[in-house]
């Protein structure tokens, strides 16, 4: 039997040249391509989960304009335009929003804008 470069491979219908062309064109090594770009999660779903948990605890929103928390050292943590939720039966309050820390004397003198 003679083996030539153009001989057919038995039972495949593939010639050696065709097989070599496919092998040269195929990609070898490297990283796997991504099908889609990963989407970054924002804080909104986390906030929604938190609100759901508060609802399960029986917390209800309370309409409050400003919250001042006095600390032991004399500082005051002031929440302007705070969102307050309360569960009176479990004596639990949740205060959320932007806050700033001020001295007690400054908190009494300065009204929140």
Long-range contacts (C-beta under 8 A, 24 or more apart in sequence): 54-85, 54-94, 57-87, 57-90, 57-92, 58-87, 58-89, 58-90, 59-85, 59-86, 59-87, 59-92, 59-94, 60-85, 60-86, 60-87, 61-85, 62-86, 66-112, 67-95, 68-107, 69-95, 70-104, 74-103, 74-104, 75-101, 75-102, 75-103, 75-104, 76-101, 76-102, 76-103, 76-104, 76-106, 76-107, 77-101, 78-102, 78-107, 78-112, 80-112, 80-113
